[in-house]
């Protein structure tokens, strides 16, 4: 039970970091595209 919980926690944290990185890249791209 605790092992499964820790594994899910690790998975969630990995997904969270991934989404943060993607958002950062997308915001960077948007700034580059929309600035004249």
PDB file of N, CA, C and O in Angstrom:
ATOM      1  N   UNK A   1       0.836  -1.200   0.000  1.00  0.00           N
ATOM      2  CA  UNK A   1       0.000   0.000   0.000  1.00  0.00           C
ATOM      3  C   UNK A   1       0.877   1.258   0.000  1.00  0.00           C
ATOM      4  O   UNK A   1       0.707   2.137  -0.845  1.00  0.00           O
ATOM      5  N   UNK A   2       1.788   1.335   0.926  1.00  0.00           N
ATOM      6  CA  UNK A   2       2.653   2.511   1.003  1.00  0.00           C
ATOM      7  C   UNK A   2       3.577   2.587  -0.215  1.00  0.00           C
ATOM      8  O   UNK A   2       3.888   3.671  -0.709  1.00  0.00           O
ATOM      9  N   UNK A   3       4.010   1.414  -0.686  1.00  0.00           N
ATOM     10  CA  UNK A   3       4.872   1.382  -1.872  1.00  0.00           C
ATOM     11  C   UNK A   3       4.117   1.924  -3.079  1.00  0.00           C
ATOM     12  O   UNK A   3       4.645   2.722  -3.853  1.00  0.00           O
ATOM     13  N   UNK A   4       2.879   1.481  -3.224  1.00  0.00           N
ATOM     14  CA  UNK A   4       2.073   1.953  -4.344  1.00  0.00           C
ATOM     15  C   UNK A   4       1.842   3.457  -4.232  1.00  0.00           C
ATOM     16  O   UNK A   4       1.889   4.178  -5.229  1.00  0.00           O
ATOM     17  N   UNK A   5       1.596   3.915  -3.025  1.00  0.00           N
ATOM     18  CA  UNK A   5       1.367   5.341  -2.807  1.00  0.00           C
ATOM     19  C   UNK A   5       2.597   6.155  -3.204  1.00  0.00           C
ATOM     20  O   UNK A   5       2.475   7.178  -3.878  1.00  0.00           O
ATOM     21  N   UNK A   6       3.754   5.715  -2.797  1.00  0.00           N
ATOM     22  CA  UNK A   6       4.992   6.435  -3.126  1.00  0.00           C
ATOM     23  C   UNK A   6       5.231   6.429  -4.636  1.00  0.00           C
ATOM     24  O   UNK A   6       5.680   7.424  -5.206  1.00  0.00           O
ATOM     25  N   UNK A   7       4.927   5.300  -5.275  1.00  0.00           N
ATOM     26  CA  UNK A   7       5.109   5.219  -6.726  1.00  0.00           C
ATOM     27  C   UNK A   7       4.177   6.204  -7.432  1.00  0.00           C
ATOM     28  O   UNK A   7       4.583   6.884  -8.374  1.00  0.00           O
ATOM     29  N   UNK A   8       2.935   6.278  -6.975  1.00  0.00           N
ATOM     30  CA  UNK A   8       1.994   7.224  -7.578  1.00  0.00           C
ATOM     31  C   UNK A   8       2.439   8.656  -7.337  1.00  0.00           C
ATOM     32  O   UNK A   8       2.290   9.518  -8.204  1.00  0.00           O
ATOM     33  N   UNK A   9       2.985   8.904  -6.153  1.00  0.00           N
ATOM     34  CA  UNK A   9       3.470  10.240  -5.831  1.00  0.00           C
ATOM     35  C   UNK A   9       4.603  10.637  -6.778  1.00  0.00           C
ATOM     36  O   UNK A   9       4.640  11.760  -7.280  1.00  0.00           O
ATOM     37  N   UNK A  10       5.520   9.708  -7.013  1.00  0.00           N
ATOM     38  CA  UNK A  10       6.642   9.956  -7.930  1.00  0.00           C
ATOM     39  C   UNK A  10       6.112  10.217  -9.339  1.00  0.00           C
ATOM     40  O   UNK A  10       6.576  11.125 -10.028  1.00  0.00           O
ATOM     41  N   UNK A  11       5.139   9.415  -9.758  1.00  0.00           N
ATOM     42  CA  UNK A  11       4.549   9.592 -11.085  1.00  0.00           C
ATOM     43  C   UNK A  11       3.917  10.978 -11.220  1.00  0.00           C
ATOM     44  O   UNK A  11       4.114  11.668 -12.220  1.00  0.00           O
ATOM     45  N   UNK A  12       3.164  11.365 -10.213  1.00  0.00           N
ATOM     46  CA  UNK A  12       2.489  12.667 -10.247  1.00  0.00           C
ATOM     47  C   UNK A  12       3.511  13.800 -10.304  1.00  0.00           C
ATOM     48  O   UNK A  12       3.338  14.764 -11.051  1.00  0.00           O
ATOM     49  N   UNK A  13       4.565  13.681  -9.517  1.00  0.00           N
ATOM     50  CA  UNK A  13       5.583  14.735  -9.511  1.00  0.00           C
ATOM     51  C   UNK A  13       6.287  14.818 -10.861  1.00  0.00           C
ATOM     52  O   UNK A  13       6.588  15.910 -11.342  1.00  0.00           O
ATOM     53  N   UNK A  14       6.550  13.662 -11.471  1.00  0.00           N
ATOM     54  CA  UNK A  14       7.192  13.646 -12.791  1.00  0.00           C
ATOM     55  C   UNK A  14       6.293  14.317 -13.828  1.00  0.00           C
ATOM     56  O   UNK A  14       6.756  15.127 -14.631  1.00  0.00           O
ATOM     57  N   UNK A  15       5.018  13.978 -13.803  1.00  0.00           N
ATOM     58  CA  UNK A  15       4.070  14.568 -14.748  1.00  0.00           C
ATOM     59  C   UNK A  15       3.970  16.077 -14.519  1.00  0.00           C
ATOM     60  O   UNK A  15       3.881  16.856 -15.469  1.00  0.00           O
ATOM     61  N   UNK A  16       3.986  16.476 -13.244  1.00  0.00           N
ATOM     62  CA  UNK A  16       3.898  17.894 -12.920  1.00  0.00           C
ATOM     63  C   UNK A  16       5.094  18.653 -13.483  1.00  0.00           C
ATOM     64  O   UNK A  16       4.929  19.706 -14.099  1.00  0.00           O
ATOM     65  N   UNK A  17       6.286  18.127 -13.274  1.00  0.00           N
ATOM     66  CA  UNK A  17       7.497  18.789 -13.785  1.00  0.00           C
ATOM     67  C   UNK A  17       7.467  18.839 -15.313  1.00  0.00           C
ATOM     68  O   UNK A  17       7.862  19.835 -15.918  1.00  0.00           O
ATOM     69  N   UNK A  18       6.996  17.759 -15.925  1.00  0.00           N
ATOM     70  CA  UNK A  18       6.906  17.718 -17.387  1.00  0.00           C
ATOM     71  C   UNK A  18       5.971  18.812 -17.900  1.00  0.00           C
ATOM     72  O   UNK A  18       6.311  19.533 -18.838  1.00  0.00           O
ATOM     73  N   UNK A  19       4.808  18.934 -17.290  1.00  0.00           N
ATOM     74  CA  UNK A  19       3.851  19.944 -17.729  1.00  0.00           C
ATOM     75  C   UNK A  19       4.407  21.348 -17.512  1.00  0.00           C
ATOM     76  O   UNK A  19       4.190  22.238 -18.335  1.00  0.00           O
ATOM     77  N   UNK A  20       5.123  21.549 -16.408  1.00  0.00           N
ATOM     78  CA  UNK A  20       5.728  22.853 -16.144  1.00  0.00           C
ATOM     79  C   UNK A  20       6.742  23.202 -17.224  1.00  0.00           C
ATOM     80  O   UNK A  20       6.777  24.333 -17.708  1.00  0.00           O
ATOM     81  N   UNK A  21       7.561  22.236 -17.598  1.00  0.00           N
ATOM     82  CA  UNK A  21       8.563  22.464 -18.641  1.00  0.00           C
ATOM     83  C   UNK A  21       7.893  22.789 -19.970  1.00  0.00           C
ATOM     84  O   UNK A  21       8.326  23.691 -20.688  1.00  0.00           O
ATOM     85  N   UNK A  22       6.834  22.049 -20.292  1.00  0.00           N
ATOM     86  CA  UNK A  22       6.115  22.278 -21.550  1.00  0.00           C
ATOM     87  C   UNK A  22       5.489  23.670 -21.555  1.00  0.00           C
ATOM     88  O   UNK A  22       5.553  24.376 -22.562  1.00  0.00           O
ATOM     89  N   UNK A  23       4.887  24.065 -20.437  1.00  0.00           N
ATOM     90  CA  UNK A  23       4.283  25.394 -20.359  1.00  0.00           C
ATOM     91  C   UNK A  23       5.344  26.469 -20.547  1.00  0.00           C
ATOM     92  O   UNK A  23       5.121  27.468 -21.231  1.00  0.00           O
ATOM     93  N   UNK A  24       6.501  26.251 -19.932  1.00  0.00           N
ATOM     94  CA  UNK A  24       7.582  27.222 -20.045  1.00  0.00           C
ATOM     95  C   UNK A  24       8.026  27.349 -21.506  1.00  0.00           C
ATOM     96  O   UNK A  24       8.221  28.456 -22.009  1.00  0.00           O
ATOM     97  N   UNK A  25       8.183  26.217 -22.174  1.00  0.00           N
ATOM     98  CA  UNK A  25       8.603  26.235 -23.577  1.00  0.00           C
ATOM     99  C   UNK A  25       7.546  26.912 -24.440  1.00  0.00           C
ATOM    100  O   UNK A  25       7.875  27.688 -25.337  1.00  0.00           O
ATOM    101  N   UNK A  26       6.280  26.618 -24.171  1.00  0.00           N
ATOM    102  CA  UNK A  26       5.211  27.202 -24.972  1.00  0.00           C
ATOM    103  C   UNK A  26       5.125  28.706 -24.763  1.00  0.00           C
ATOM    104  O   UNK A  26       4.907  29.454 -25.716  1.00  0.00           O
ATOM    105  N   UNK A  27       5.293  29.153 -23.527  1.00  0.00           N
ATOM    106  CA  UNK A  27       5.251  30.589 -23.265  1.00  0.00           C
ATOM    107  C   UNK A  27       6.428  31.272 -23.955  1.00  0.00           C
ATOM    108  O   UNK A  27       6.288  32.374 -24.485  1.00  0.00           O
ATOM    109  N   UNK A  28       7.573  30.624 -23.945  1.00  0.00           N
ATOM    110  CA  UNK A  28       8.747  31.175 -24.623  1.00  0.00           C
ATOM    111  C   UNK A  28       8.469  31.289 -26.125  1.00  0.00           C
ATOM    112  O   UNK A  28       8.769  32.310 -26.743  1.00  0.00           O
ATOM    113  N   UNK A  29       7.898  30.238 -26.698  1.00  0.00           N
ATOM    114  CA  UNK A  29       7.565  30.241 -28.125  1.00  0.00           C
ATOM    115  C   UNK A  29       6.550  31.340 -28.436  1.00  0.00           C
ATOM    116  O   UNK A  29       6.689  32.060 -29.424  1.00  0.00           O
ATOM    117  N   UNK A  30       5.533  31.462 -27.591  1.00  0.00           N
ATOM    118  CA  UNK A  30       4.509  32.472 -27.823  1.00  0.00           C
ATOM    119  C   UNK A  30       5.108  33.873 -27.777  1.00  0.00           C
ATOM    120  O   UNK A  30       4.774  34.721 -28.605  1.00  0.00           O
ATOM    121  N   UNK A  31       5.984  34.113 -26.819  1.00  0.00           N
ATOM    122  CA  UNK A  31       6.632  35.420 -26.733  1.00  0.00           C
ATOM    123  C   UNK A  31       7.436  35.684 -28.002  1.00  0.00           C
ATOM    124  O   UNK A  31       7.401  36.784 -28.554  1.00  0.00           O
ATOM    125  N   UNK A  32       8.148  34.683 -28.449  1.00  0.00           N
ATOM    126  CA  UNK A  32       8.979  34.856 -29.639  1.00  0.00           C
ATOM    127  C   UNK A  32       8.102  35.100 -30.869  1.00  0.00           C
ATOM    128  O   UNK A  32       8.461  35.889 -31.744  1.00  0.00           O
ATOM    129  N   UNK A  33       6.966  34.430 -30.932  1.00  0.00           N
ATOM    130  CA  UNK A  33       6.105  34.549 -32.113  1.00  0.00           C
ATOM    131  C   UNK A  33       5.351  35.874 -32.126  1.00  0.00           C
ATOM    132  O   UNK A  33       5.188  36.487 -33.181  1.00  0.00           O
ATOM    133  N   UNK A  34       4.890  36.318 -30.952  1.00  0.00           N
ATOM    134  CA  UNK A  34       3.988  37.464 -30.911  1.00  0.00           C
ATOM    135  C   UNK A  34       4.703  38.797 -30.752  1.00  0.00           C
ATOM    136  O   UNK A  34       4.087  39.851 -30.908  1.00  0.00           O
ATOM    137  N   UNK A  35       5.989  38.765 -30.445  1.00  0.00           N
ATOM    138  CA  UNK A  35       6.712  40.037 -30.373  1.00  0.00           C
ATOM    139  C   UNK A  35       7.206  40.413 -31.766  1.00  0.00           C
ATOM    140  O   UNK A  35       7.787  39.572 -32.452  1.00  0.00           O
ATOM    141  N   UNK A  36       6.993  41.638 -32.199  1.00  0.00           N
ATOM    142  CA  UNK A  36       7.391  42.067 -33.537  1.00  0.00           C
ATOM    143  C   UNK A  36       8.915  42.210 -33.685  1.00  0.00           C
ATOM    144  O   UNK A  36       9.401  42.565 -34.759  1.00  0.00           O
TER     145      UNK A  36
END
